[in-house]
């Protein structure tokens, strides 16, 4: 992807922002593994990546819109020679500009962010927007959530809103460049899956089957999109089984949920195979039922169609009324 791609994405968001809005997006922080800092793999926040193309951790994007125009600023960590010695190169202002298309003068260090935000919010803001995408209530607050709480205390009169759904709506409509990335990831996934079926054998552990797939993906210059599921026998009834530590026994089926990822665009494929290479009659019958159901669903997937039938909608949504409690 070029810098123009990410500049266009920001413009799409600006077009949907209201005047007086200030938007904050954070790239994320890698979780600490054991007592070693920065040892767990870092995965960038996808909404942040969509607008910047940057995959470094602890980077902030601040966007503003007023009647006069739009502003954008990127705040990165200042390169530290000691950290570079241990962990490798750090994001520079020049590289951030080249990747995101944000003017180099508007790429600043995080030490400057408090003053910049304080002046901007006090002078221009009528609402503050964050990408608040926590998955579950018990999950630990994200960096973005903590900063939102901090600004709420400093500027209690300003409403704090969630921009995540707006960005997700933009991301749902793929450009030709994005479609090409997804196709490339999908093609590699199928090739890696075929490779695995040719190399893995009955009597090997599920993780050995998965490693054959992941080795092909890595050799193709990609990453696995998520933790590979290789669920043999009864393990397949667990929706997100990922221990992959049982032996794939001859005569059983094995379910895979796997995918390659290219430039942060992922494929996601689920397939079930007979470990011995041939279905039993009972397995074949079950496979046919599932395949027929899948083909029937695929025939109904046409533009402007819904996954919920009109009759079901009318029997649930339109006939229910909300009655205020007394």
N, C-alpha and C positions, 0 to 999 in steps of 0.2 A: 504494500500500500504506500502511496506517496503522501507527502504533507498536504496536498490539495484535497485528498480524500477526507482527512480529519478536519481541515478547515471547512469543507462543505458540511460536515456533520455538525460542527459548532454553529454554522449559519442556520441550519435547520432548527436547532434548539433556540437560537436567538429569535427566530421568526415566531416561535410559540411562547416565548417568555413575555410576561406583562411588564409594562414600564415600572421602574422602581424595584425590580427584582434583582437580588444578588444571589448567585448560585455557587455553592461550594461542593467540589468533588474531590475525594481522596483516593489515592491509588491503592492504599492498603499497607499492611505490615505483615511480614512473615512471622508465623508463630515460633516461639523459642522451643527448641528441641532439647530436652534434658536441661543441663546447665550451660549449654553452649549457645551463644547468641548467633542468630542468622544462619542456623544450620538446617532448619526446615525449608523445603522448597517454597518460594514466593510465587503466589498466583495473583496477578493484577486484577483489580476490580474491573469488570467488563464494561460498565458504564463509563468509567474513567478512560479506559483504553479506547473506546469508541470515539471519544472526543479529542484524544491527544495522540494516540499511537505510542505512548510511553509505557514501558513495563517496569520501571524502577519503583522501589517501595518508598513510602512516606513522601509523596509528591502531592501538592495541592493545586487544583485548578479553580480559579475564582473568576466568574463571569458576571458582568453587570449590564443592565439595560436601562437607559433613561430616554427622555424625549429628545435629547441631543444626539445620542448614539449608543454604541455598544463598546464595552471594554473587556479585555481578557488578560489574565496574568497567571503565570505558572511559578510555583515556589518549590525549589528543589533543595536537597541537602548540599551544603558546601563541601566540595571535595576535601577529604582528609587523608594525608599521606600515610598515616598509620593504618587506617582502615583499608586503604588501597593496597598496602603491603600484604595484608592478610586476606582480603576478600576480592581483590581485583579492581578494575576500573569503576569509577563512579560517573553518574550522569553529569555532563557539563552543560553550561548555558548554550554553547554552540550546538551540541548534539540535540538538546531539547528543542531548539529552534528548527534544526534540520528535520527532525522527526515530526513535530507537531504543526509547524507553520506559524507558531506564535512568535512575534517579533522578538529578537534577542534582547532588546531593551525591556521587554515585558516579562522576561524570565529572570526571576530574582531568587535569593536564598531565603530559606524558611525563617531566618532571624529577622527578616524585613516584613514578615507577614502581619504581625500584630499591629504595627503602625499603619500599614497599608489598609488592612481591613477596618481598623478603628475609624480612620478618616473616611473611607468609602461608605461604610454603613451609616455613620453619623450624618453625612452630607447627602447621600443619594437614596438610601434603602427605604423601601416601604414594606418589603417582605424578604425573608431569608429562606433559601431553598437548599435542601441537602438530599443526597441520594441515600435514603434510609431504607435499607433492604435486609434487615435482620430476618433470619429464617424462623426462629422460634423465640418465645418469650424468655425462657431460661438462658438463652445465649448471652455471652458477655457483651457489653456495649462496644460498638465499634469506635474507632477514632473519630469518625464523622459524628456519631451520636454524642460523644463526650464534648466535642467542640460546639455542637448545636446547643447543648445544655449550658455551656459556658457563655455563649452569646445571648442566650435567653436571659441569663442573670444580668448581663451588662446592658441589654437593650430590651427590657420587658415589654415595651409597647409594640414591638415588631412581631408579627406572626411568623412562626417557623413552619414551613410546608415541605412536602415530599415531592421531589422532582423525578424519582425513580420510575414511576409509571409513564411519565412523558417520554423519558429517554428510551424505555423499553418499547414504547409505541413506535418511535423512530427506528429502532433497531429491527423491528419486526418486518419492515419493508426492505428487502435486500437489494443492493445495487448489483450491476453486472460483475464488478470486481469481487464483491463478497460471494456471489454465487459461484464464481470460478474457484475461490478458496475452498468453499465447502465441497464442491465437486472433487477437487484434488484430494482433500482429506478422505472423502468417501471412496474414491478409487483405490487409494493406498490401503484403506481399511479392508476392502474386499481382497486385495492381493495378499495382505498380511494374514488374513483369515485362511485363505487357500494354502498359503505356505505352512501355517500351523497344522492344518489337517493332513498335510503330506509328511510332516516330520514327527508329530506327537504320536504316542502309542498307548494302547491299553496297558494298565498296570503302572503308569506314571502318575505322579501327583498332579492335581489340578493346576498348581502354580507352575509346573513344568510346561503344561499345555499353554498357559497364559504367557510364559516367558518366550516361547517360540513366536507368538504373535507380536509381543512387544519388541523383540529383537529386530524383526523385520521393519517395524515402524521406525525404530531408532536408526537403522541403516538407511532408511529412506529420507532421513533428515527431519523427522517429525517427533512429536511427543505423544504419549497416550493422552486422550482427552479426559479420562477419569480412571478411577481404579477399576481394573479389569475384573469382571465376574466370570468365573469358570466353575459352574455349579453342576456337579455330576450326581446322578441318582436322586436321592431324597433331598439333597441340598437345593435343588432347583425350585422347590416350593417356597423358599424364602426369597422375598422380592429383592433384597439388597445384600444377599450373601456375598461376602468378599474375602473370607478366610483363605479359600483356595488351598486348603491343607489336607484334603482327602485324596485317596487313590481313585483314579478314574477306572472303574472296574469294567471288564469286558461284559457286554450284554446290557449295560445301562445306557441311558441317554446323558448327554452333557449339554447344558445351556450356557451360551456365551452372551454377555452384554459388554460390548467393547467398542472402541473407536480411536481413530487417529486424529490429531489436532494439528492444523497448519495455520500459522500466523494468527493464533487465537480463534480460529474458526474450526469447529469440531464436527465430526461425524458420530453417529450413535447407532449401532447395529445390534440387533438381538437375533440369534440363530440357535437352533437345537439340532444336534447330530447324534447318531448312534456311535458309541465309543468303538465298537467293533467294526464299524464301516457299513453295517447293514441293519435295517430295521427288523424287529420281530413283527409278526402279523398284528399284534395288539398295538405296538408302537406306530406301525404304519397307519392303522385305522385312526388313531388319535391325531397323528400328524395331518392326515387328510381333512379332518374336521376343522382343525385350526387354520389350515391353508385355505379352505373354502370360505371360512369366515373372514379371513384377511382379504381375499380376492373380492368378496362382496362389499366389504368396507371401502376398498380401493376404487371400485366402480362408482361409488356414491360421492367420492371426493372430487367435486367439481367447483369451479370458481363461484363464490358467493353462497356456498352451501354451509350448513351448520352441522356440528357434531351432535346436536340435540334436535330430535324430530319436532316438527310444529305441534303435533298432537301432545307430545310430552310437555312442551312449553305451556300450552294452553291449560293442561291439567294441573300444573304446579304454579308457575309464575303468575299467570293472569287471573287465576281464581282465588288466590290468597290475598287477604287484606290484613294490614297491620292495624290492630285496635289498641289505642292507648289504654294503659292500665288505669284503673280508677283509684 
